[in-house]
């Protein structure tokens, strides 16, 4: 199930815990726990502080949640080495 979640995140785009839960057929709480597990295991990292330029110039500005109450995750190098 963790690999399925990583695959969906690696596809890109913006996902909410609710939409991921629907896609995976699990509860929102389960998705939140899986995200925490993937962070703990080193496959995800919070991306909120990674932005170095203004949002207006960012190609992802329309779908980005940085600056909102939503958490933003990025795949780590470890996840990319595993093929995600």
PyMOL commands that set and color helices and strands:
alter all, ss='L'
color gray80, all
select helices_A, chain A and resi 2-10+17-24+28-40+55-57+77-81
alter helices_A, ss='H'
color red, helices_A
select strands_A, chain A and resi 44-46+73-75
alter strands_A, ss='S'
color yellow, strands_A
deselect
rebuild
show_as cartoon
